[in-house]
Amino acid sequence: MRAVATSPKQMAVLFLGFASGLPLLLTSGTLQAWLTMEDIDLKTIGLFALVGLPYTLKFLWAPILDRFAVGHFARRRGWMLLTQSLIALGLLGLAISDAQTQIWQIAIFALMVAFLSATQDIAIDAWRTDTLDAPERGLGAAVFVMAYRIGMLVAGSAALVMGDHIGWPLTYAIMAALMGVGMVTAWFAPEKDTRELAPKTMREAVVGPMKAFFSRPEAWTLILLVILYKFGDAFAGTLTTAFLIRGAGFTATDVGLINNGAGLIVTIIGGLFGGLWMVKLGLYRALMLFGVLQAITNLGYAWLYEWNSYGLMVAVVSLENFAGGLGTAAFVALLMSLCDKEYSATQYALLSAIAALGRIYLGPTAGFIVEAVDWTIFFILTFLAALPGLWLLWRARHTIHRLDQ
């Protein structure tokens, strides 16, 4: 475990995770704050939500990253360096733009940064999938998620404070400079050279990932597992904040400090602990154990609704976030293990998009369910919603054991 934790690969995962998380809020929440402070009308600000489309559509151009390498680099590092350099230029473009007179220029640079950031994510996910060996995937997933969230905190909380005190142009210029962290890391990062495995044609790059995945006898079971494994956890998470304020009667300050603040820290700790524990447990046992813990800790909110107290709230939120961190580490390791090295960019992008389907299309029903029953029944239902994923996991256990070799 110590050898895995001190691996140069994991250090590269750490800094690349930071570079991956940094641009996201700079084209969404932080940009929205900048435009709001510049008194831009709300209709225009609302339209800027469309800038985030590349993150949901990135699987459409992922085959290009499987098919081609950039320069003389191995397949993934060249794409990381290219996108990171252009992201830095796009952020500098935002820094020199005037929100009052150049709103279209800001929109173009924001869309450019979002597109390049989504492409960087494709390259980093593929690099991580190709480079990490099976025992390293769990910790690699946990380290990446932790660093990604740190990048988001810098681009969100820190950038908002900086923008308020030193101005937005200088803030965005500093954020552009921070992309250098990813560029230096990508230059020196270890990588297994998989250029010989690259598809020979674009047709193969587009069709090959699907053929390779569905050649497995349990392909549809694995697809359903990807959709349902985190569904109970995500289903509960859609209304956790609303429950703590409206259902349990806590203040916004309580929720901000415990759920949003301490909860994030506990999630990161859970992810790191889960990643290390996976070295001993292996993929299947970790997925099963962490999945059971995710489901059981949802019931804590039902208990909190019946036996309301501040101490119990701290315990329930902490345990649920810790279990969520465990489950996320194992789940990301599962996604990596399901990818073929020939098509890891496309397959990972597709699988991560598929994983969001349950949350996107079934999550909005949560409010209607609470209105029809009550909070206690709702959180019991989120526990039950986790069981199909665990059953599918048990059914696919032999396949997952093979993936972990």
Sequence and secondary structure as in RCSB ss.txt:
>XXXX:A:sequence
MRAVATSPKQMAVLFLGFASGLPLLLTSGTLQAWLTMEDIDLKTIGLFALVGLPYTLKFLWAPILDRFAVGHFAR
RRGWMLLTQSLIALGLLGLAISDAQTQIWQIAIFALMVAFLSATQDIAIDAWRTDTLDAPERGLGAAVFVMAYRI
GMLVAGSAALVMGDHIGWPLTYAIMAALMGVGMVTAWFAPEKDTRELAPKTMREAVVGPMKAFFSRPEAWTLILL
VILYKFGDAFAGTLTTAFLIRGAGFTATDVGLINNGAGLIVTIIGGLFGGLWMVKLGLYRALMLFGVLQAITNLG
YAWLYEWNSYGLMVAVVSLENFAGGLGTAAFVALLMSLCDKEYSATQYALLSAIAALGRIYLGPTAGFIVEAVDW
TIFFILTFLAALPGLWLLWRARHTIHRLDQ
>XXXX:A:secstr
 HHHHT HHHHHHHHHHHHHHHHHHHTTHHHHHHHHHTT  HHHHHHGGGGGHHHHHGGGTHHHHHH   TTS T
THHHHHHHHHHHHHHHHHHHT  TTT HHHHHHHHHHHHHHHHHHHHHHHHHHHHHS GGGHHHHHHHHHHHHHH
HHHIIIIIHHHHHHHH HHHHHHHHHHHTHHHHHHHHH      GGGS SSHHHHHHHHHHHHHTSTTHHHHHHH
HHHTTHHHHHHHTSHHHIIIIIS   HHHHIIIIIIIHHHHHHHHHHHHHHHHHHH HHHHHHHHHHHHHHHHHH
HHHHHHS  HHHHHHHHHHHHHHHHHHHHHHHHHHHHT  GGGHHHHHHHHHHHHTHHHHHHGGGHHHHHHHS H
HHHHHHHHHHHHHHHHHHHHTHHHHHHHT 
